[in-house]
Amino acid sequence: MNASQTTADVSIVGLGRVGLPLALSFADRGLRVIGIDKDPARLQAVREARMPFAETGAQALLERAGASGRLSLSERVPDAARARHIVITLGTPSFSHIEIDMRDIRSALDDLLGVLAVGQSLILRSTVAPGTTEFVAGYVAKHRGFRVGEDMFVAHAPERIAAGRFLEEIDTLPCIVGGVGGRSGDVVAELFSSFAAPIVQTSPVQAELAKIWTNILRYTNFALPNLLMMDCERHSANVFEVIDLINRDYPRGGIAQPGLTAGSCLRKDFAFSEERSAAPGMLLAVSRVNESVPLFLLEGLKRRLGALAGRKVAVLGLAFKADTDDERDSLSHKLIRLLERELADVAVHDPRVPTPTASLQDALDGAAAVVVATNHSEFRDAGTLAAITERACSDCLVIDPWNCWGAAQVFAYSSEIAALLASR
């Protein structure tokens, strides 16, 4: 078989939050798509035209793809070779001791080796460590004898789209393509020209570094206000007022707001650089700041309320960021575990995640403290603050590192917040 004998235009290996919207977007633009995933429940949901997770506008695309017949599904990775272009969107975790875990990608390569054909392209869409794309090309060449860039095409085309913005950003964010060998970049660029976004070709390692450091930049930028928040607590200062002083009418300001910084990309991607870093420990220190925010909030709560054993604490939000249903690598879970180790009675409410949680009313009833762990738009509503005042204890402590209601207090009693807002 060669590429001219394939029965589909593109296959997507991994139908998660990166792969499924990409598959649907290709199908919506007229391409014949094969979606591959080993999760039977996810495949069944897609077959039934049900999005297995929230992504703005994707449900309509899924329904159109089903009606058009341009999307077929399989649980077998080798079936991906029925398409001319094979896009790998598998997860790329890191081991706890700062070593990149390539087992999923290696496993997919092994499944594909025997069925790859001349003229096909193999595209890494997943976040990978520098050198991984060249490794994949070398692995294919070693085991099949393909001349990469001539017989077969290998490239890294990193995903940089934010959750909830896929359909907007797939047509606007520049698409980076790092091809191995002579023609890989052009072949893969042709595939992604299905979208309106400009395509920027570069080397594989520069594409890998661009993706990794996009996330490292954000992770580091968010660590600074989190460290400032801790410093302000030490000096009895108001972090929101200090941030305003830094940023107000100052051309070199721009510090962000504090919050729980996590998620499946930001929380791990620094390890792709840290594994072979020229400054070992620098990014680990950034991670330590962000990872210590739950403990900082817990300790601030205990300083104000004392022992938490037997006292109810409501945690609002399980998702890792506002207005998403994605709770992967969310620091809310870490916060909850820390509270439980203090023997607190923890009640959790999140209106968006698939994990069952208590209703807002049940979570707040009799709570001695409320922690806003995720700044969902539902929580930023004045009605949530009113519900806290009505249902929680009269001296309820509210922990709000996101400044959801504009009271500009990380730690404040509900009566204080009400008085501050009423005075404005």
Beta strands, then each sheet from edge to edge (+ up, - down):
strand 1: 8-13
strand 2: 33-36
strand 3: 71-74
strand 4: 83-88
strand 5: 94-95
strand 6: 99-100
strand 7: 121-124
strand 8: 153-156
strand 9: 175-180
strand 10: 199-202
strand 11: 312-316
strand 12: 345-349
strand 13: 369-372
strand 14: 397-399
strand 15: 411-413
sheet 1: 3+ 2+ 1+ 4+ 7+ 8+ 9- 10-
sheet 2: 5+ 6-
sheet 3: 12+ 11+ 13+ 14+ 15-
end
